Structures are given as C-alpha cells and as structure tokens.
Amino acid sequence: MEWNERPGGTIVGVPGGNTPTVRGPAGGLSPGRDFLLSHAQADAVWAEWIAWQVEEAGFSVLSRDLFSTTENWDRAFRVGLRSGSGVVVLFSRAYLRSLHGQGEWQAVLGLPDAPVRQLLIRLDDCAVPAAPATADVIDLVGLDERAARDRILGVVRAAAAAEGRAAPEPERRPIVPLERVFRSVGVPALTFVEPIDYVDFRVALRSPGVGVVLEGPAGIGKTTLLQWAMRHEELRLGRLRTFTARSPHDVARLGALSDADLTGVIAVDDFHRLPLDVQRTLVDRMKLLADSEDDTSKIVVVGIPDTGRALMSLSYDIGPRLQVFSLGSATYDQILSLITKGERVLNIRFEARSDLVDAAGGSLATAQSLCKAAAALSRVEETMPGELPTVVRLDLQTARAWAMRQLQHFKSAVDTFAGLDGPEETACIALLNDLAASSDGSIVVRDVCQRRPELTATLTRVFADAADRFAPGTELGRLFHYDARSSRLSTDDPQLGFYLRNLDRAAMRAAAGKHQVARRQSAFICYSHRDSRWLERLVVHLSPLERAGLLDVWSDRRISLGDDWQARIEVALDAARIAVLLVSADFLDSTFIRTVELPQLIAAAAAGGCRIIPILVSASQFPTMPDLNRYKHANPGGRTLNALDGEAAEEVLATIAGELTLLLEPPPSPEPPGT
C-alpha cells in the first residue's frame, strides 16, 4: 500500500494489515507515532474526529482503524507503548465494557514508566478510572463541536509548545468536484474501500500458474478491486488489458486468442454473458497458462456469483488451477468507510450517516449514488471552504426520490419483464421482488419454483424461450441475464437493484397490464440494517405462512418510495395487520426509524389497524421508552436474541411465527370467473 502524507507525518491511507513504516515530519523514517489512540468500536466516529484535531496540532496518530486485524493492532499498540509513544484514551461506558479497551488501559497502567504524554478524554457520563498525575484529562460532556475542538487543541498545542515544536503550516485543501468523489459509475479514485482479502487477491495475481476468478453481485466493487490491485502490481505485471462480453468486437477477439496474445494480465468482464464456445476457449487458455507457470501472464475472469462453479463445470481439471474470490454485500463498516473518505475530501459531514449506510443495502454503488444525491441537494458541488466541515442535513426520503428520477431509463424493461406472464398472473413480479431482496443481485428460478410450486407452470412457460428473450442487445438482455444451465436470473447493473427495491409495486402492476388482485395480510418488519441477519432468520421462519397465502412480509427493501412518500407508506400500513419491530440500540438510534416508520406504525396501532410486536435483538433503552414498552415484547424472560444461544434464539422466532398464524385469517376463496 502506498502511503500518502500530509505535513506532520499524518497517515491518510489504509494498510493491508502489517504495522507500516511511516515517514516522519522531516522526511526520515521513524518507527513510532506521537500518539496511540485507544477507543471502543462504538466510539469510532468520535475517534476519527478527535484524531483530526490532534493531527492539526502537529502530532501524528495511530489507531486500530488503520489495521485489518485486531491482532496486528494489539501488537502495534504494545510496541508503540514500549517505544515511548503517548496515548489518547477515549473513555465512555462502551470503552469500560469493552474487553479490548480494558486490555489496552491495563497495558498503559502496567508500564514501568508513564508515557511522555497521556491524553484522557471523557465522552459521556462514565466514571474515569484513577489516572496518573502526569495525564491531561479533558471532559467533553455537554460541549458543542466548536467548544470540544477548542478544548482539545488547547491542551495538545500546549504540549507541542512545551516540546519546542513549531506550529504546523495551514494545510492547503485541494478543491475536488463532487462527481469525482462519489462515483456510482466507473472506478472511484478517492472513495475506494479495500475488502478483507485484498492482499490475498494481489498475491494471487502475482502467483504463476494460478487462474483468478472474481465473482460477486453487480455494484459490489469487482472492477474497482481489480483496477486498484493492478495499480499496485503494475511494475511487476504490466498494464491490464480488459475485454467485456458486452462488446461484440471483444467477444470475437476472445474467441480467437492465440498463444501470442497471452501476454500480461487479461481481464474478461461479464464472463457469464460469453457464448459457450468462447467460454470453453478461455478455460483452455487458462489451463495452458497454468501448466506453463508463466509469471507475467494471467487471465482474470470477472462475473456474477457462481461464476467459479460455472467455469469448473466446463472442465473438470481446471479447479486446482483456479483461485476464486467471492465478494459479498458490503458490510456496515465498509460503507461507513466509503462515506467517511468522501466527507474528508469534500470537507463535509453527513448529519445521519447511519441512515445512509442502512439505505445503501450493502451496495457500495448505491452508497455512492445516495451520498452524491444528498450532497447535491445541500448545494455541495465541490470541496467546501472553512475550518470546520459543512454539515449536510440529510433528507433521505428526498435523496432516494432524486436517485429514482435518475433511473427512469429502467422503467420500460422492468415493465416488459413484469408483463411476460398473463394479465391474471404475478409470477414475474414475484421474481422482480425476489431480485430486489437478494443480497447478490441474482436468484435461481428453480429454487423459486421449489419454494412456491404454484408458480412453476407459469415460470416454465416464461423461460421456455429465454435464449431469445434475454439475448444480448435486446431490451431485456441489456438489464437481465438468464443462464439456462443453472436457471440463474441475475442483474448486471447495480442501480437496477436499487430501482427495484424502491419501485411502486401498484404502479408497476398497472404499467404491465395486470388486473388488480386482492392484497394478502401483511407483516411490516421494521429494523436496523446492522441487525439484518435477524431479519433474514425471521423471514425464513415466516416463509411457510407466505407459501400458504396467509401473509405478505414487508421490509424497507420492498416499501415503495418516491415523491409521494407519505401516501405510499400509508398504503403499505393499511395492508399491514402486524408490525414486527427488531429492537436494538441501532434501531433506536436510526433517525429514519424514529421519525418516519415508528410514528406511522404507532398511529396505525392506535387506530386499531395494526398490531405491534417488538422482538428484543440486543440490549437497548427499550424498557425506558413508554411509547414502545407498552407493547409486550416476544422475548421469554426479556432475554435478547443476541444473549441466547443459536437454537434458543431460533425457538423464539419459531414461536413468534406460530403465534402469528393464530392472528391471521385464511385466504379467501377465489371468485368464480365472470363475477
């Protein structure tokens, strides 16, 4: 990893894992940092902001956020203490509960001689343990941002003056346009987020005799990962040559690759869209390179989930010669890192970053779009001037609606897909719903038929001529891909998933010429995306009720959004007989949940149109909130799902599904034709 530096030796990169050797202020090499930053993961936003203030005073800071593993950070922390680095400790209730925090604080107290500098900062009304007399203690409780900043800078600058350090020169902040920072199309140069296995991927690129497969959903960052890895390996491997199955010219060239063409690194994007004979040609070429163990030439195959398995199905002996990297949905912390990087460049701060992360739904591309929309709506066109970041007041509803307006070019193809079955049928709309909810932008139609046998006949008819309907260049083929061998239907455009999740289902049915059908009884699930694994488990337990036609399960991925948001959410609530709340601290911290979803659900419950069932996911302030705790939670003994072992938590969810069955009415019998 290349390290970018600012005056004072400040680090602004993210290492691959090992403790870096960092250039100091004078340009020489120094093994340590001025300060080590010890904090709880829950205080990561505080930690980053405080690090900026300490760095501004001319000191360098090293924190766990710059390390890919806890082990590497623990080692660096203890080495730094022994070498005389100072410490900044962020005390909070979360820190005092954290095992890592307790261990780091004990390491500080256990030193035979106190570090040169100790800066102890109190973030909330916790009790700060007895501190050495040499420590500087700063209390930030009750201070606004400017007052907190002034107090920190006052102490740190005094320490710098005592050591005879000159005040750092004011940093010249480069002016960067918004469109270069948050990019939903192309390779982001300023907001790239490394996946966990980034170093392993680079090693695979350098390893002779190894073919590389990079698979994952659209918008997950496959192309970006490859481009960045090749930038780091360019001196060793040369420049990257990229071919795409979307270009007829590239397809022809790939089908006629000669031995002379197999030089350097060749990337084949959208491998799943290549004709079968071209796929077999590439597999043969990959085996040839593997057997020759050429250390300068390699073929990298890029495609949708399951591309590695599909590749191996073409040749049984290619498996040992392949290394497959599967990228899943981006984590909460990865999307937060993307947002933070963009904030730094633009000198802004989103008011409710957790809501942005939740709305991204695990897609880095969607996060880029929403951040760009939110910034543009606040008239941020480029890096903002000023000493303090400009606060972007986040109107997530408007940002989503703005993004949807930019995606209206999807409408025609989606309406066509929804109308592939008959006017009385909704099998294709069900597939679009499943695609919208999938974590990897793909579904297996065969699996859908097994879960919902009533759709089998319709879907068999719809996909009988899939080769023609989804051919490259057709209206449907530009957005959807169908592999008849695996019966996998996938989307190749990351923005299509966002569009489908936020589409008005009633409008889509009307545009596809569907007759209005009676709505089933609905369960609206309200949750934080940090608790998405419990959403997934709850949906599994409720799936028998869906298959029986008793229940339609809604979550924020399916609720309709747009300019008339209020009207649309009221329609959804009218259909919801049950509201299931997955309650946690993150749930209660979400501005969107507090200000939009909960008030609507509670109002519906008060009117008798909705039954609210809280499920306690993790410890929170739920017991102290009368608006919520008046609804009886579903947890035996009040024990949260996170506090239970796996089987006990599953039993709670199974019990809830059983109780819901008693609340639901059987589906009405269909009316005879002509009524």
C-alpha positions in Angstrom: 0.0 0.0 0.0 1.3 3.4 -0.9 1.2 5.9 2.0 0.1 9.5 1.3 1.4 12.0 3.7 0.4 15.5 4.9 2.6 17.9 6.9 3.5 16.4 10.3 3.6 12.8 9.1 -0.1 12.3 9.3 -1.3 9.0 7.8 -4.2 9.1 5.4 -4.0 5.6 3.9 -5.3 2.2 4.9 -2.7 -0.6 5.3 -3.1 -4.1 4.2 -2.5 -5.4 7.7 1.0 -5.1 9.0 2.4 -2.2 11.0 3.7 0.3 8.4 7.0 2.2 8.5 5.8 5.8 8.2 7.7 8.8 7.1 8.0 11.5 9.8 7.8 15.3 9.5 11.4 15.7 8.4 11.2 13.1 5.7 13.2 10.5 7.5 12.0 7.1 8.8 10.6 6.9 12.3 9.3 3.6 13.8 6.6 5.1 16.1 3.8 7.6 16.3 3.4 10.5 18.6 0.1 9.2 19.9 -1.7 5.8 20.0 -5.5 6.1 20.0 -7.4 3.7 22.3 -11.1 3.6 21.9 -14.2 1.3 21.8 -15.6 0.4 18.4 -18.8 2.1 19.3 -16.9 5.4 19.5 -15.3 5.1 16.1 -16.8 8.3 14.8 -15.6 10.2 17.9 -12.1 8.6 17.5 -11.8 9.8 13.9 -12.8 13.3 14.7 -10.5 13.6 17.7 -7.6 12.2 15.6 -8.1 15.1 13.2 -7.8 17.6 16.0 -4.7 16.1 17.4 -3.1 15.9 14.0 -3.9 19.5 13.3 -1.7 20.4 16.3 1.2 18.8 14.6 1.2 15.3 16.2 0.8 12.0 14.3 -1.8 9.5 15.5 -2.1 5.7 15.0 -5.4 3.9 15.8 -6.9 0.5 15.3 -8.9 1.8 12.3 -5.7 1.6 10.2 -5.3 -2.1 10.8 -7.2 -5.0 9.1 -7.0 -7.3 12.2 -7.2 -6.9 15.9 -4.0 -9.0 16.4 -2.0 -6.6 14.2 -3.3 -3.6 16.2 -2.7 -5.2 19.6 0.9 -5.9 18.6 1.4 -2.3 17.3 -0.1 -0.8 20.4 2.2 -2.6 22.8 5.3 -2.0 20.6 4.3 1.7 20.5 4.0 1.9 24.2 7.4 0.4 24.8 8.9 2.8 22.3 7.6 5.8 24.2 4.6 6.8 22.2 1.9 8.8 24.1 -1.7 7.6 24.3 -5.1 9.2 23.7 -7.7 7.2 25.6 -11.4 7.8 24.9 -13.3 6.9 28.0 -17.0 6.0 27.7 -19.4 3.5 29.0 -18.8 1.4 25.9 -15.0 1.6 26.5 -15.2 0.5 30.1 -17.4 -2.5 29.0 -15.0 -3.4 26.1 -12.6 -6.2 26.7 -10.2 -4.6 24.2 -10.5 -1.3 25.9 -9.8 -2.8 29.4 -6.8 -4.6 28.0 -5.3 -1.5 26.4 -5.9 0.6 29.5 -4.2 -2.1 31.7 -1.3 -2.1 29.3 -0.9 1.7 29.8 -1.1 1.4 33.6 1.3 -1.5 33.6 4.2 0.4 32.1 7.1 0.8 34.5 7.3 4.5 33.5 4.4 6.5 32.3 4.5 7.5 28.6 5.7 11.1 27.9 2.1 12.2 27.2 -1.3 10.8 28.3 -4.4 12.5 27.0 -7.6 11.1 28.6 -10.8 12.2 27.1 -14.2 11.7 28.6 -17.1 11.3 26.1 -20.1 10.6 28.3 -21.0 10.4 32.0 -18.9 7.4 32.7 -16.6 7.1 35.7 -12.9 7.7 34.6 -10.6 5.3 36.5 -7.8 6.8 38.6 -5.3 8.4 36.1 -1.6 9.1 36.6 -0.7 12.5 37.8 1.1 13.2 34.5 -2.1 12.7 32.4 -4.1 15.5 30.8 -7.8 14.9 31.3 -10.4 16.5 29.0 -14.1 16.4 29.7 -16.2 16.8 26.5 -19.6 16.0 28.1 -22.1 18.8 27.3 -19.8 20.6 24.8 -20.8 21.5 21.3 -18.4 20.7 18.4 -16.5 24.0 18.4 -16.0 24.1 22.2 -14.9 20.4 22.2 -12.4 21.2 19.4 -11.0 24.3 21.2 -10.5 22.4 24.4 -8.6 19.5 22.7 -6.5 21.8 20.6 -5.7 24.0 23.7 -4.2 21.0 25.6 -2.4 19.5 22.6 -0.9 22.7 21.4 0.4 23.5 24.8 2.1 20.1 24.8 3.6 20.9 21.4 4.9 24.3 22.6 6.4 22.7 25.7 8.4 20.4 23.4 9.5 23.3 21.3 7.5 22.2 18.2 6.7 24.9 15.7 3.0 25.3 14.8 2.3 23.4 11.6 1.7 25.4 8.4 -2.0 25.6 7.5 -2.9 22.8 5.2 -3.9 23.6 1.7 -7.0 21.7 0.9 -7.4 20.6 -2.7 -10.7 21.5 -4.4 -12.3 18.4 -5.8 -15.6 18.3 -7.7 -18.5 16.3 -6.1 -18.7 13.9 -9.2 -15.1 12.8 -8.7 -15.6 11.9 -5.1 -18.8 9.9 -5.1 -19.0 7.9 -8.3 -21.7 5.2 -8.9 -20.2 4.5 -12.4 -16.5 3.9 -13.0 -13.6 3.3 -10.6 -13.7 5.6 -7.6 -10.2 7.0 -7.0 -11.0 8.8 -3.7 -13.5 6.5 -2.0 -12.1 3.0 -2.7 -12.6 0.6 0.2 -10.4 -2.4 0.5 -12.1 -5.8 1.0 -10.7 -8.0 3.7 -8.9 -10.3 1.3 -7.3 -7.5 -0.7 -3.7 -8.7 0.0 -4.6 -12.3 -0.9 -6.1 -11.1 -4.2 -2.9 -9.3 -5.1 -0.8 -12.3 -4.1 -3.0 -14.5 -6.5 -2.4 -12.0 -9.3 1.4 -12.4 -8.8 1.3 -16.2 -8.4 2.4 -18.1 -11.5 0.2 -21.0 -12.6 -2.9 -19.6 -10.9 -6.0 -18.5 -12.8 -8.1 -16.0 -10.9 -11.9 -15.7 -10.7 -13.5 -12.6 -9.2 -17.2 -13.1 -8.7 -20.0 -11.2 -6.9 -23.1 -9.1 -7.4 -23.2 -6.0 -9.6 -22.1 -2.9 -7.8 -20.1 -4.7 -5.2 -16.8 -3.3 -6.5 -15.2 -6.2 -8.6 -13.9 -3.9 -11.3 -12.7 -1.3 -8.8 -10.9 -4.0 -6.8 -9.1 -5.3 -9.9 -8.1 -1.9 -11.1 -6.7 -0.9 -7.8 -4.8 -4.1 -7.3 -3.3 -3.8 -10.8 -2.2 -0.2 -10.0 -0.1 -1.6 -7.1 1.3 -4.5 -9.2 1.8 -2.6 -12.5 5.6 -2.6 -12.2 5.6 -6.3 -11.8 2.8 -7.4 -14.1 2.5 -4.5 -16.6 -0.7 -2.8 -17.6 -4.1 -4.5 -17.5 -6.0 -5.4 -20.8 -9.7 -5.6 -20.3 -12.2 -7.4 -22.5 -16.0 -7.3 -22.0 -18.7 -9.7 -23.1 -20.9 -6.7 -23.9 -18.7 -5.8 -26.8 -19.1 -7.9 -30.0 -15.6 -6.9 -31.1 -14.1 -8.1 -27.7 -16.1 -11.4 -27.9 -14.7 -12.1 -31.4 -11.1 -11.3 -30.2 -11.5 -13.6 -27.1 -12.8 -16.5 -29.3 -9.6 -16.2 -31.5 -7.0 -15.8 -28.8 -3.6 -17.1 -30.0 -0.6 -18.0 -27.9 1.0 -14.7 -28.8 -2.0 -12.9 -27.3 -1.5 -14.4 -23.9 0.9 -11.8 -22.5 0.4 -9.7 -19.5 -2.8 -9.7 -17.4 -6.1 -10.1 -19.4 -9.3 -9.4 -17.6 -12.6 -10.8 -19.0 -15.6 -9.0 -17.6 -19.2 -10.3 -17.7 -17.8 -13.8 -18.4 -21.3 -15.3 -17.9 -22.5 -13.4 -21.0 -20.0 -15.0 -23.3 -21.1 -17.7 -25.8 -20.4 -21.2 -24.6 -17.7 -21.9 -27.2 -15.8 -18.7 -26.2 -16.1 -19.7 -22.5 -14.5 -23.1 -23.3 -11.7 -21.4 -25.3 -10.9 -19.2 -22.3 -10.8 -22.2 -20.0 -8.4 -24.0 -22.3 -6.2 -20.9 -22.4 -6.3 -20.6 -18.6 -5.1 -24.2 -18.3 -2.3 -23.6 -20.8 -1.1 -20.6 -18.7 -1.4 -22.6 -15.5 0.7 -25.5 -16.9 3.4 -23.2 -18.2 3.6 -21.3 -14.8 4.2 -18.1 -16.7 4.9 -15.5 -14.0 4.0 -12.5 -16.2 0.7 -13.6 -17.9 -2.6 -14.4 -16.4 -6.4 -14.4 -17.2 -8.7 -12.9 -14.7 -12.4 -13.9 -15.1 -14.9 -11.4 -13.7 -18.6 -12.3 -13.3 -21.7 -12.7 -11.3 -22.0 -15.0 -8.2 -21.3 -18.7 -9.0 -19.0 -17.8 -12.0 -16.3 -20.0 -10.5 -18.5 -23.0 -10.3 -19.7 -22.4 -13.8 -16.1 -22.2 -15.0 -15.3 -25.5 -13.4 -18.3 -27.2 -14.9 -16.7 -26.5 -18.4 -13.6 -28.5 -17.5 -13.3 -30.8 -14.5 -9.5 -30.3 -14.2 -9.5 -26.5 -14.1 -10.4 -26.4 -10.4 -6.9 -27.0 -9.0 -5.6 -24.2 -11.2 -8.1 -21.6 -10.0 -8.4 -19.3 -7.1 -11.9 -17.9 -6.7 -12.6 -14.7 -4.8 -16.2 -14.1 -3.9 -17.3 -10.6 -2.9 -20.5 -10.4 -0.9 -22.5 -7.5 0.2 -20.5 -4.6 1.6 -20.5 -4.5 5.4 -21.8 -1.7 7.5 -18.2 -0.6 8.4 -17.1 -0.8 4.7 -19.9 1.5 3.6 -19.2 3.8 6.5 -15.5 4.0 5.5 -16.6 5.0 2.0 -18.8 7.8 3.3 -16.0 9.0 5.7 -13.5 9.2 2.9 -15.8 11.2 0.8 -16.5 13.5 3.7 -12.8 14.2 4.3 -12.2 15.1 0.6 -15.3 17.4 0.4 -14.9 18.8 4.0 -18.5 17.9 4.8 -20.2 15.8 7.5 -23.5 14.0 6.8 -25.8 14.6 9.7 -27.2 11.0 9.9 -24.5 8.7 8.4 -26.1 5.5 9.9 -29.2 6.2 7.9 -27.2 6.5 4.7 -25.4 3.2 5.4 -28.8 1.4 6.1 -30.3 2.8 2.9 -27.3 1.6 0.8 -28.5 -2.0 1.4 -25.0 -3.5 1.2 -24.1 -1.9 -2.1 -21.1 0.4 -2.5 -22.5 1.7 -5.8 -25.8 2.6 -4.1 -24.0 4.3 -1.3 -22.1 6.4 -3.8 -25.3 7.5 -5.5 -27.1 8.4 -2.3 -24.1 10.3 -1.0 -23.9 12.2 -4.2 -27.6 13.0 -4.2 -27.6 14.1 -0.5 -24.6 16.4 -1.1 -26.0 17.9 -4.3 -29.4 18.6 -2.6 -27.4 20.5 0.0 -25.7 22.5 -2.8 -22.3 20.9 -2.3 -20.7 20.9 -5.7 -17.0 20.6 -4.6 -14.8 20.7 -1.6 -16.3 23.2 0.8 -14.3 26.0 2.4 -13.9 26.6 6.1 -12.1 25.4 9.1 -14.9 23.0 10.2 -16.7 20.6 7.9 -20.0 21.8 6.4 -22.9 19.8 7.9 -25.1 18.1 5.3 -28.7 17.9 6.6 -29.7 14.5 5.3 -33.2 14.2 3.8 -33.0 10.5 2.9 -36.5 10.5 1.5 -35.8 13.3 -1.0 -32.3 11.8 -1.8 -33.9 8.4 -2.7 -36.6 10.1 -4.8 -33.9 12.1 -6.6 -31.9 8.9 -7.3 -35.1 7.2 -8.6 -35.7 10.0 -11.0 -32.2 9.5 -12.5 -33.1 5.8 -13.0 -36.3 6.1 -15.1 -34.5 4.6 -18.1 -35.0 1.2 -16.4 -38.8 1.6 -16.4 -39.5 0.2 -19.9 -37.5 -3.0 -19.5 -38.9 -3.6 -16.0 -42.5 -3.2 -17.2 -41.8 -5.6 -20.0 -40.4 -8.2 -17.7 -43.4 -7.8 -15.3 -45.7 -8.4 -18.2 -44.1 -11.6 -19.5 -46.8 -13.7 -17.9 -50.5 -13.3 -18.3 -52.7 -10.4 -17.0 -54.0 -12.5 -14.2 -50.6 -13.8 -13.2 -47.9 -12.2 -10.9 -45.1 -14.8 -11.2 -42.8 -12.3 -12.9 -43.5 -9.6 -10.4 -42.7 -12.1 -7.7 -39.3 -12.7 -9.4 -38.6 -9.0 -9.5 -39.4 -8.8 -5.8 -37.0 -11.7 -5.1 -34.3 -10.0 -7.2 -34.8 -6.7 -5.3 -34.4 -8.5 -1.9 -31.5 -10.7 -2.9 -28.1 -9.9 -1.4 -26.2 -10.7 -4.6 -28.4 -9.5 -7.4 -29.4 -13.0 -8.6 -31.9 -15.7 -7.9 -32.2 -19.3 -9.1 -35.6 -19.8 -10.8 -35.6 -23.5 -10.0 -35.3 -22.7 -6.3 -38.2 -20.2 -6.5 -40.4 -23.0 -8.1 -39.5 -25.3 -5.2 -40.5 -22.7 -2.6 -43.6 -21.7 -4.5 -44.9 -24.6 -6.6 -48.0 -22.6 -7.7 -45.6 -20.5 -9.9 -43.9 -23.5 -11.6 -46.2 -23.8 -14.6 -46.1 -20.1 -15.4 -42.3 -19.7 -15.0 -41.6 -22.8 -17.1 -43.6 -21.2 -19.9 -42.0 -17.8 -19.5 -38.4 -19.1 -19.6 -39.0 -21.7 -22.4 -37.7 -19.2 -24.9 -35.3 -17.4 -22.6 -32.4 -17.5 -25.1 -34.3 -15.2 -27.4 -36.0 -13.0 -24.7 -32.7 -12.3 -22.9 -30.4 -12.3 -25.9 -27.6 -9.6 -25.7 -28.7 -6.4 -27.2 -32.4 -6.9 -26.6 -34.3 -4.7 -24.2 -34.4 -7.3 -21.5 -30.9 -8.6 -22.3 -29.3 -5.3 -21.5 -30.5 -5.5 -17.9 -31.1 -9.2 -17.1 -29.1 -12.3 -17.8 -30.5 -15.8 -17.6 -28.3 -18.9 -17.5 -30.4 -21.9 -18.7 -27.8 -24.4 -17.3 -28.2 -23.2 -13.7 -31.6 -21.4 -14.1 -30.0 -18.4 -12.5 -31.5 -15.0 -13.3 -29.3 -12.0 -12.5 -28.9 -8.3 -12.9 -25.7 -6.7 -14.1 -26.4 -3.1 -13.2 -26.1 -2.2 -9.5 -28.5 0.6 -9.8 -31.2 -1.8 -11.1 -31.4 -3.4 -7.6 -31.9 0.0 -6.0 -34.6 0.8 -8.5 -36.5 -2.4 -7.9 -36.3 -2.1 -4.2 -37.8 1.4 -4.3 -40.4 0.9 -7.1 -44.1 1.5 -6.6 -45.5 -2.0 -6.9 -49.0 -0.9 -7.7 -47.8 1.4 -10.5 -45.7 -1.5 -11.9 -48.7 -3.8 -11.9 -50.7 -1.2 -13.8 -48.0 -0.5 -16.3 -47.6 -4.2 -17.0 -51.4 -4.5 -17.6 -52.1 -6.6 -14.5 -55.5 -6.8 -13.1 -55.8 -5.6 -9.5 -55.5 -8.5 -7.1 -56.7 -8.8 -3.5 -54.0 -7.9 -1.1 -52.9 -10.5 1.4 -52.5 -9.8 5.0 -49.1 -8.1 5.5 -46.4 -8.0 8.2 -44.3 -4.9 8.1 -40.8 -5.6 9.6 -39.0 -2.5 11.0 -35.3 -3.0 11.7 -31.8 -1.5 11.5 -29.5 -2.9 8.8 -27.0 -3.7 11.4 -29.4 -6.3 12.6 -30.1 -7.7 9.1 -29.1 -11.2 10.0 -32.1 -11.4 12.3 -34.4 -10.1 9.6 -33.1 -12.9 7.4 -33.8 -15.5 10.0 -37.3 -14.1 10.8 -38.2 -14.2 7.1 -37.2 -17.8 6.9 -39.5 -18.7 9.8 -42.3 -16.7 8.2 -41.9 -18.2 4.8 -44.4 -21.1 5.4 -47.1 -18.5 6.0 -46.2 -16.8 2.8 -46.3 -20.0 0.8 -49.7 -20.8 2.3 -51.0 -17.5 1.1 -51.6 -16.2 4.6 -49.1 -13.4 4.9 -47.1 -11.0 2.8 -43.8 -10.0 4.5 -42.7 -6.4 4.0 -39.4 -4.8 4.9 -37.8 -1.5 3.9 -36.4 -3.1 0.8 -39.8 -3.6 -0.6 -41.7 -0.5 0.6 -42.5 2.0 -2.2 -40.7 5.3 -2.1 -40.8 8.4 -4.2 -42.1 12.0 -4.3 -45.4 11.0 -2.7 -43.7 9.0 0.1 -46.3 9.8 2.7 -49.2 8.5 0.6 -47.3 5.3 -0.3 -46.3 4.4 3.2 -49.8 4.9 4.3 -50.9 2.4 1.6 -48.3 -0.1 3.0 -49.5 0.4 6.6 -53.2 0.0 5.5 -52.2 -3.5 4.4 -50.1 -4.3 7.5 -52.1 -6.1 10.1 -48.9 -6.8 12.0 -45.7 -4.7 12.6 -42.7 -6.6 13.9 -40.0 -4.4 15.4 -36.5 -5.8 15.7 -35.4 -3.6 18.6 -31.8 -2.8 19.4 -29.7 0.2 20.2 -29.0 0.7 16.5 -32.8 0.5 15.8 -33.5 3.3 18.4 -30.6 5.4 17.0 -31.9 5.4 13.5 -33.4 8.9 12.6 -35.4 7.3 9.8 -37.0 4.7 12.0 -37.7 7.3 14.8 -39.2 10.0 12.6 -40.9 8.1 9.8 -41.6 4.4 10.4 -42.4 4.3 14.1 -44.8 7.2 14.2 -46.8 5.8 11.3 -46.9 2.3 12.9 -47.9 3.6 16.3 -50.6 5.7 14.8 -51.9 2.7 12.9 -51.9 0.6 16.1 -53.7 3.3 18.0 -56.4 3.3 15.3 -56.8 -0.5 15.6 -55.4 -1.3 12.2 -52.1 -2.7 13.2 -50.7 -5.0 15.9 -47.2 -4.1 17.1 -44.9 -7.0 18.2 -41.4 -6.0 19.4 -38.6 -8.5 19.4 -35.6 -7.6 21.5 -32.5 -8.2 19.4 -29.9 -6.7 21.8 -29.6 -4.5 24.9 -31.2 -1.1 24.4 -33.2 1.6 26.1 -36.5 -0.1 25.1 -37.6 -0.6 28.8 -37.4 3.2 29.4 -39.5 4.2 26.4 -43.2 4.3 27.2 -44.3 4.7 23.6 -42.7 1.3 22.8 -42.6 -0.7 26.0 -46.4 -0.6 26.3 -46.4 -3.2 23.6 -45.5 -6.6 25.0 -42.2 -7.9 23.6 -41.9 -11.5 22.4 -38.8 -12.5 24.3 -39.3 -15.0 27.2 -37.8 -13.5 30.3 -36.7 -10.4 28.4 -33.6 -12.1 27.2 -32.5 -10.6 23.8 -31.8 -12.8 20.8 -28.1 -11.9 20.9 -28.0 -13.1 24.5 -29.4 -16.5 23.6 -27.5 -19.4 22.0 -28.4 -20.2 18.4 -31.1 -22.8 19.0 -32.8 -20.8 21.7 -33.0 -17.8 19.5 -34.4 -19.9 16.7 -37.1 -21.2 19.1 -38.1 -17.6 19.9 -38.6 -16.8 16.2 -40.4 -20.1 15.6 -42.8 -19.3 18.4 -43.5 -15.9 17.0 -44.3 -17.4 13.6 -46.7 -19.8 15.3 -48.4 -17.1 17.2 -48.8 -15.0 14.0 -50.6 -18.0 12.4 -53.4 -17.6 15.1 -53.8 -13.9 14.3 -54.2 -14.4 10.5 -57.4 -15.3 8.7 -57.3 -17.9 6.0 -57.1 -16.6 2.4 -60.4 -16.0 0.7 -61.6 -18.5 -1.9 -61.1 -17.2 -5.4 -64.2 -15.8 -7.1 -65.6 -17.7 -10.0 -64.9 -16.4 -13.5 -67.3 -13.7 -14.6 -68.2 -12.3 -11.2 
